[in-house]
Amino acid sequence: MTNEGTTLTVERVESYLDITKRARAKATQNVVDGSPEAAHLRIMLRMADDYASDARHFLTTGDLVRAFGAINYAHAWIDAGVKIGWLDGHGDDVLFTLP
């Protein structure tokens, strides 16, 4: 029996960093500037960016567990924005959990 697919590696974390980077670039604002939703969305995206930054930091220090956790949190913030309709995922059901 192999542990392929269940082992946490630098390459796996880097892959998740890339997926989240692509999701962050693809998702576009779907709320009116100046609205309360836009203000909340800025907070959500800041959280995503901060967690992605944390993930890169943990990766450079060799802490793969924290890096993996942080990048998944980052992606979740972006995905939540798409799910509630504040971000447009442009129909991409690979990068996002679409409504």
GUMAR-403223 format. One record per atom (N, C-alpha, C): residue number from 1; residue in one letter; x, y, z. Coordinates in pm, whole numbers, plus 32768, in hexadecimal, padded with zeros to 4 digits. Layout:
N
REC  num  residuo  east  north  up
REC  NUM  A  X  Y  Z .
...
//
This chain:
99
REC  num  residuo  east  north  up
REC  1  M  8055  7F8A  8000 .
REC  1  M  8000  8000  8000 .
REC  1  M  8059  807C  8000 .
REC  2  T  8031  80DE  7FB3 .
REC  2  T  807F  8159  7FA6 .
REC  2  T  8037  81CE  7FE8 .
REC  3  N  8085  8230  8011 .
REC  3  N  804C  82A8  804B .
REC  3  N  8045  8319  7FE5 .
REC  4  E  8056  82F8  7F65 .
REC  4  E  8052  835D  7EFD .
REC  4  E  7FCD  83A9  7F06 .
REC  5  G  7FD4  842B  7F02 .
REC  5  G  7F5C  847D  7F0C .
REC  5  G  7F3A  84A3  7F9B .
REC  6  T  7F7F  8466  7FFB .
REC  6  T  7F63  8487  8087 .
REC  6  T  7FDC  84BF  80CE .
REC  7  T  804C  84C3  8088 .
REC  7  T  80C8  84F4  80C4 .
REC  7  T  80D6  858A  80A7 .
REC  8  L  80F2  85D4  810F .
REC  8  L  8105  8664  8100 .
REC  8  L  8195  867F  80D5 .
REC  9  T  81A3  86BC  8060 .
REC  9  T  8227  86DA  8028 .
REC  9  T  822D  876D  8002 .
REC  10  V  82A6  879E  7FEC .
REC  10  V  82B9  8826  7FBC .
REC  10  V  826D  8837  7F38 .
REC  11  E  8275  87D5  7EE0 .
REC  11  E  8234  87DE  7E5E .
REC  11  E  819C  87E9  7E6E .
REC  12  R  8164  87A0  7ECC .
REC  12  R  80D3  87A6  7EE2 .
REC  12  R  80AB  8830  7F14 .
REC  13  V  80F4  8865  7F73 .
REC  13  V  80D6  88EB  7FA7 .
REC  13  V  80E5  8952  7F37 .
REC  14  E  814E  8947  7EE8 .
REC  14  E  8162  89A5  7E78 .
REC  14  E  80EF  899B  7E14 .
REC  15  S  80BC  8923  7DFE .
REC  15  S  804B  8911  7DA5 .
REC  15  S  7FCF  8959  7DDA .
REC  16  Y  7FB6  894E  7E5A .
REC  16  Y  7F44  8993  7E97 .
REC  16  Y  7F59  8A2B  7E96 .
REC  17  L  7FD4  8A57  7EA9 .
REC  17  L  7FF1  8AE7  7E9D .
REC  17  L  7FCD  8B18  7E11 .
REC  18  D  7FF0  8ACA  7DAD .
REC  18  D  7FD4  8AEF  7D23 .
REC  18  D  7F3E  8AF1  7D07 .
REC  19  I  7EF6  8A8D  7D37 .
REC  19  I  7E65  8A87  7D24 .
REC  19  I  7E23  8B02  7D62 .
REC  20  T  7E4D  8B24  7DDA .
REC  20  T  7E12  8B97  7E1E .
REC  20  T  7E38  8C1A  7DD8 .
REC  21  K  7EB2  8C22  7DA6 .
REC  21  K  7EDB  8C99  7D5A .
REC  21  K  7E84  8CAA  7CDD .
REC  22  R  7E69  8C3B  7C99 .
REC  22  R  7E14  8C41  7C21 .
REC  22  R  7D85  8C67  7C45 .
REC  23  A  7D54  8C32  7CB5 .
REC  23  A  7CCC  8C54  7CE1 .
REC  23  A  7CC3  8CE8  7D04 .
REC  24  R  7D27  8D1A  7D49 .
REC  24  R  7D28  8DA9  7D72 .
REC  24  R  7D2A  8E02  7CF7 .
REC  25  A  7D73  8DDA  7C90 .
REC  25  A  7D7B  8E2A  7C16 .
REC  25  A  7CFB  8E23  7BC4 .
REC  26  K  7CB9  8DB1  7BC7 .
REC  26  K  7C43  8D9D  7B73 .
REC  26  K  7BC6  8DDC  7BAE .
REC  27  A  7BB6  8DD4  7C2F .
REC  27  A  7B3C  8E07  7C6F .
REC  27  A  7B39  8E9F  7C67 .
REC  28  T  7ACB  8ED4  7C38 .
REC  28  T  7ABD  8F64  7C2C .
REC  28  T  7A48  8F96  7C81 .
REC  29  Q  7A55  9010  7CAD .
REC  29  Q  79EF  904D  7D04 .
REC  29  Q  7968  904E  7CBF .
REC  30  N  7902  9029  7D0C .
REC  30  N  787B  9021  7CD7 .
REC  30  N  781B  9075  7D2C .
REC  31  V  7851  90DA  7D70 .
REC  31  V  7801  9135  7DC2 .
REC  31  V  7825  91C4  7D9D .
REC  32  V  77CE  921F  7DC0 .
REC  32  V  77E0  92AC  7D9E .
REC  32  V  7847  92EB  7DFB .
REC  33  D  78A9  9330  7DBF .
REC  33  D  790B  937A  7E0F .
REC  33  D  78C2  93D9  7E6D .
REC  34  G  78F4  93E3  7EE6 .
REC  34  G  78BA  943C  7F48 .
REC  34  G  7849  93FE  7F9A .
REC  35  S  781C  9389  7F71 .
REC  35  S  77B0  9345  7FBA .
REC  35  S  77E8  9300  8036 .
REC  36  P  7793  92E1  8097 .
REC  36  P  77C2  9294  810C .
REC  36  P  77FE  920D  80E2 .
REC  37  E  77C4  91D0  807C .
REC  37  E  77F8  914F  804D .
REC  37  E  7886  915D  8016 .
REC  38  A  78A0  91C9  7FD0 .
REC  38  A  7926  91E0  7F9B .
REC  38  A  798B  91F1  800B .
REC  39  A  7963  9234  8076 .
REC  39  A  79BC  9245  80EA .
REC  39  A  79D9  91BD  812A .
REC  40  H  7972  916C  8137 .
REC  40  H  7985  90E6  8171 .
REC  40  H  79DB  908F  8114 .
REC  41  L  79C6  909D  8093 .
REC  41  L  7A14  904F  8033 .
REC  41  L  7AA8  9074  803C .
REC  42  R  7AC6  90F4  804B .
REC  42  R  7B53  911E  805B .
REC  42  R  7B92  90D8  80D4 .
REC  43  I  7B46  90CE  8140 .
REC  43  I  7B79  9089  81B7 .
REC  43  I  7B91  8FF6  8198 .
REC  44  M  7B33  8FB7  8155 .
REC  44  M  7B42  8F29  8132 .
REC  44  M  7BBE  8F12  80DB .
REC  45  L  7BCF  8F68  8077 .
REC  45  L  7C41  8F57  801D .
REC  45  L  7CC4  8F75  8065 .
REC  46  R  7CC2  8FD2  80C2 .
REC  46  R  7D3A  8FED  8112 .
REC  46  R  7D5E  8F72  8165 .
REC  47  M  7CF8  8F32  819D .
REC  47  M  7D0F  8EB6  81E9 .
REC  47  M  7D4D  8E4B  818E .
REC  48  A  7D16  8E3E  8116 .
REC  48  A  7D4C  8DDD  80B6 .
REC  48  A  7DDE  8DFB  8097 .
REC  49  D  7DFB  8E7A  807D .
REC  49  D  7E84  8EA1  805C .
REC  49  D  7EE2  8E8B  80D3 .
REC  50  D  7EB4  8EAB  814B .
REC  50  D  7F07  8E98  81C2 .
REC  50  D  7F23  8E04  81DB .
REC  51  Y  7EBD  8DB0  81CE .
REC  51  Y  7ED3  8D20  81E0 .
REC  51  Y  7F30  8CE7  8175 .
REC  52  A  7F23  8D17  80F9 .
REC  52  A  7F7E  8CE9  808F .
REC  52  A  800D  8D13  80AD .
REC  53  S  801D  8D8B  80DF .
REC  53  S  80A2  8DBA  8107 .
REC  53  S  80DA  8D64  8179 .
REC  54  D  8085  8D48  81DA .
REC  54  D  80AF  8CF0  8248 .
REC  54  D  80DA  8C67  8213 .
REC  55  A  808E  8C33  81B5 .
REC  55  A  80AE  8BB0  817C .
REC  55  A  8137  8BB1  813B .
REC  56  R  8155  8C19  80EE .
REC  56  R  81D9  8C23  80AF .
REC  56  R  8247  8C2D  8119 .
REC  57  H  822D  8C79  8183 .
REC  57  H  828E  8C83  81EF .
REC  57  H  82A7  8BFA  822F .
REC  58  F  823D  8BB4  8253 .
REC  58  F  824C  8B31  8292 .
REC  58  F  8293  8ACF  8235 .
REC  59  L  8278  8AD9  81B3 .
REC  59  L  82BC  8A82  8154 .
REC  59  L  8352  8A9C  8155 .
REC  60  T  837A  8B1B  8159 .
REC  60  T  840A  8B3B  8158 .
REC  60  T  844F  8B0F  81D9 .
REC  61  T  8403  8B05  8246 .
REC  61  T  843F  8AD7  82C5 .
REC  61  T  8437  8A40  82D4 .
REC  62  G  83FA  89FD  8272 .
REC  62  G  83F1  896B  8276 .
REC  62  G  837C  8935  82C6 .
REC  63  D  8322  898C  82F1 .
REC  63  D  82AD  8961  833E .
REC  63  D  823B  8943  82DC .
REC  64  L  823D  88CB  82A4 .
REC  64  L  81DE  88A6  823B .
REC  64  L  814F  889D  8270 .
REC  65  V  813F  8871  82EB .
REC  65  V  80B8  8863  8322 .
REC  65  V  8075  88EC  832D .
REC  66  R  80BA  894C  8366 .
REC  66  R  8080  89D3  8372 .
REC  66  R  8071  8A14  82E8 .
REC  67  A  80CE  89FC  828E .
REC  67  A  80C3  8A32  8207 .
REC  67  A  8047  89FC  81C1 .
REC  68  F  8030  897B  81CE .
REC  68  F  7FBC  893B  818F .
REC  68  F  7F3A  896F  81CC .
REC  69  G  7F38  897B  824F .
REC  69  G  7EC1  89B0  8292 .
REC  69  G  7EA5  8A3F  8267 .
REC  70  A  7F0C  8A92  8263 .
REC  70  A  7EF9  8B1E  8242 .
REC  70  A  7EC9  8B31  81B3 .
REC  71  I  7EFF  8AE5  8155 .
REC  71  I  7ED5  8AF9  80CA .
REC  71  I  7E47  8AC8  80B6 .
REC  72  N  7E1E  8A64  8102 .
REC  72  N  7D93  8A39  80F8 .
REC  72  N  7D34  8AA0  8133 .
REC  73  Y  7D5C  8AE1  819E .
REC  73  Y  7D0C  8B50  81D4 .
REC  73  Y  7D04  8BC0  816E .
REC  74  A  7D72  8BE2  812D .
REC  74  A  7D72  8C4C  80C8 .
REC  74  A  7D0E  8C2D  805A .
REC  75  H  7D14  8BB3  8028 .
REC  75  H  7CB9  8B8E  7FBC .
REC  75  H  7C29  8B90  7FEB .
REC  76  A  7C11  8B68  8065 .
REC  76  A  7B89  8B66  809A .
REC  76  A  7B4C  8BF2  809E .
REC  77  W  7B9C  8C57  80C0 .
REC  77  W  7B68  8CE1  80C1 .
REC  77  W  7B3C  8D09  8035 .
REC  78  I  7B8C  8CE8  7FD1 .
REC  78  I  7B6A  8D0A  7F46 .
REC  78  I  7AEE  8CBC  7F1B .
REC  79  D  7AED  8C3C  7F39 .
REC  79  D  7A7D  8BE7  7F13 .
REC  79  D  79FB  8C16  7F56 .
REC  80  A  7A04  8C42  7FD2 .
REC  80  A  798E  8C75  8017 .
REC  80  A  7958  8CF1  7FD0 .
REC  81  G  79B1  8D48  7FA2 .
REC  81  G  7986  8DBE  7F5A .
REC  81  G  793B  8D9A  7EDB .
REC  82  V  7967  8D32  7E96 .
REC  82  V  7922  8D03  7E1E .
REC  82  V  789C  8CC6  7E46 .
REC  83  K  789D  8C75  7EAC .
REC  83  K  7824  8C2E  7ED6 .
REC  83  K  77B3  8C8D  7EFC .
REC  84  I  77D3  8CFB  7F3F .
REC  84  I  776A  8D59  7F67 .
REC  84  I  774C  8DC1  7EFC .
REC  85  G  7797  8DBE  7E8E .
REC  85  G  7779  8E14  7E1D .
REC  85  G  77BF  8E9B  7E1D .
REC  86  W  7818  8EB1  7E7C .
REC  86  W  7862  8F30  7E7D .
REC  86  W  78D6  8F2E  7E1B .
REC  87  L  7902  8EB8  7DF6 .
REC  87  L  7967  8EA5  7D8E .
REC  87  L  792A  8E51  7D1F .
REC  88  D  7954  8E6C  7CA5 .
REC  88  D  7929  8E1D  7C32 .
REC  88  D  7998  8DB9  7C12 .
REC  89  G  7976  8D3A  7C17 .
REC  89  G  79D6  8CD0  7BF8 .
REC  89  G  79D9  8CAB  7B65 .
REC  90  H  798A  8CF1  7B15 .
REC  90  H  7988  8CE1  7A83 .
REC  90  H  7970  8C50  7A5A .
REC  91  G  791A  8C0C  7AA5 .
REC  91  G  78F2  8B84  7A80 .
REC  91  G  795A  8B1A  7A96 .
REC  92  D  79C9  8B3B  7AD8 .
REC  92  D  7A35  8ADA  7AEC .
REC  92  D  7A18  8A82  7B65 .
REC  93  D  79E8  8A09  7B47 .
REC  93  D  79C6  89AD  7BB4 .
REC  93  D  7A3D  8956  7BDF .
REC  94  V  7AB3  8976  7BAD .
REC  94  V  7B2D  8934  7BDB .
REC  94  V  7B6C  8988  7C4B .
REC  95  L  7B72  8A0A  7C36 .
REC  95  L  7BAE  8A63  7C99 .
REC  95  L  7B4E  8A89  7D09 .
REC  96  F  7ACB  8A7F  7CEF .
REC  96  F  7A69  8AB1  7D4E .
REC  96  F  79F7  8A4D  7D63 .
REC  97  T  79B7  8A59  7DD8 .
REC  97  T  793A  8A14  7DF1 .
REC  97  T  78CE  8A75  7DC7 .
REC  98  L  7897  8A5F  7D52 .
REC  98  L  7839  8AC1  7D1A .
REC  98  L  77B1  8AB7  7D5E .
REC  99  P  776B  8B28  7D62 .
REC  99  P  76E4  8B2A  7D9E .
REC  99  P  7687  8AC7  7D58 .
//
